[in-house]
Amino acid sequence: EIPLRLVGSEMCIRDSSNAANWDKVFLYAWSSSDGQQNGSWPGQEMTAVGKNEFNETIYKVVINLAQYDNIIFNNGNQTQTQDIPVSAASDGKGFYCDMNIRDSQGHYGYGTYDFDPSFIIPG
């Protein structure tokens, strides 16, 4: 599982001991109504900001989620989550990438969990 986290306008992902072998993590966002994107694929590269108590790396990127209605976390190549509606994001909740669930295109599933950013240990 690769848990993902939203903190205000910051999207964060926690890589479970690099379970998905993602050397880099990117956030791609777009608006289905006007086609606006946060850049061409694979989106914005996320920055490692520390680790959690389980020694899992935390990555983040700052983005104005009001401009978009969908996001995808990806490794810059072929591996990515399914489309995640921005409406699923809320403060205090994170997402996780479920490596056991894949859609017909091979994209990983996701879910939500409680997350406290104060547990990030600066790296």
C-alpha positions in Angstrom: 0.0 0.0 0.0 1.1 3.5 -0.7 -0.8 5.9 1.5 -1.5 9.5 0.1 -2.3 12.6 2.2 -3.9 16.0 1.7 -2.9 18.8 4.0 -4.7 22.0 3.0 -3.3 22.7 -0.5 -0.5 20.2 0.0 -0.8 16.7 -1.4 1.3 14.1 0.3 2.1 10.5 -0.4 3.8 8.0 2.0 5.8 5.3 0.2 5.7 2.1 2.2 9.3 1.1 2.1 9.1 1.8 -1.7 6.6 -1.0 -2.0 5.7 0.1 -5.6 9.4 0.7 -6.5 8.7 4.4 -7.2 12.1 6.2 -7.3 10.2 9.4 -7.9 6.6 10.4 -7.2 4.5 12.8 -9.3 1.1 14.4 -8.9 -0.9 14.9 -12.1 -4.1 17.0 -11.8 -6.7 18.1 -14.3 -10.1 19.7 -14.7 -12.6 17.7 -16.7 -14.7 20.8 -17.4 -12.0 23.0 -19.0 -9.1 20.7 -19.6 -6.7 22.7 -17.3 -3.7 20.6 -16.1 -1.0 21.2 -13.6 1.5 20.5 -16.4 2.0 17.8 -19.0 2.2 14.2 -17.9 3.5 13.0 -15.5 2.6 16.3 -13.6 4.6 17.9 -10.8 7.4 16.0 -9.1 6.8 15.7 -5.4 9.5 16.5 -2.8 10.6 14.1 0.0 10.0 15.9 3.3 10.9 13.3 5.8 9.8 9.9 7.1 7.1 8.6 9.4 7.5 6.4 12.5 7.6 3.3 10.2 10.6 4.8 8.3 8.4 5.3 5.2 9.3 8.4 3.1 6.8 11.2 2.9 6.6 13.3 -0.3 4.6 16.5 -0.9 3.7 19.0 -3.6 1.7 22.2 -3.2 -1.2 22.6 -5.6 -4.4 24.7 -5.8 -7.0 21.9 -5.7 -9.8 24.3 -6.4 -8.6 24.4 -10.0 -8.9 20.7 -10.6 -11.4 17.9 -10.1 -9.1 14.8 -10.6 -5.7 13.7 -9.5 -3.4 10.8 -10.2 -0.2 9.8 -8.3 2.4 8.1 -10.5 6.0 7.2 -10.7 6.7 9.1 -13.9 6.5 6.0 -16.1 3.7 3.4 -16.4 2.8 2.9 -12.7 -0.1 5.1 -11.4 -3.2 5.2 -9.3 -6.7 5.2 -10.7 -8.2 8.7 -11.3 -9.0 10.1 -7.8 -11.7 12.7 -7.6 -10.6 15.8 -5.7 -13.9 15.7 -3.9 -12.6 12.6 -2.1 -9.9 14.7 -0.4 -10.5 16.3 3.0 -8.3 17.7 5.7 -7.1 15.1 8.2 -7.6 12.3 5.7 -5.1 10.6 3.5 -5.3 8.3 0.5 -3.6 5.0 0.1 -2.7 3.2 -3.1 -4.0 -0.4 -2.8 -1.4 -2.6 -4.6 -3.9 -5.5 -4.5 -6.6 -3.8 -6.6 -6.2 -2.9 -10.3 -8.7 -1.6 -12.8 -8.9 -2.9 -16.4 -6.0 -0.6 -17.4 -3.7 -1.9 -14.6 -4.0 1.3 -12.5 -3.9 0.8 -8.7 -7.0 1.3 -6.5 -7.1 3.7 -3.6 -8.9 4.3 -0.3 -8.8 6.8 2.6 -7.3 6.8 6.2 -6.7 9.2 9.1 -3.3 10.8 9.0 -1.5 13.4 11.3 1.2 15.4 9.6 2.8 16.2 12.9 4.2 12.6 12.9 6.5 13.5 9.9 10.2 13.1 11.0 12.3 15.6 9.0 14.9 13.8 6.9 
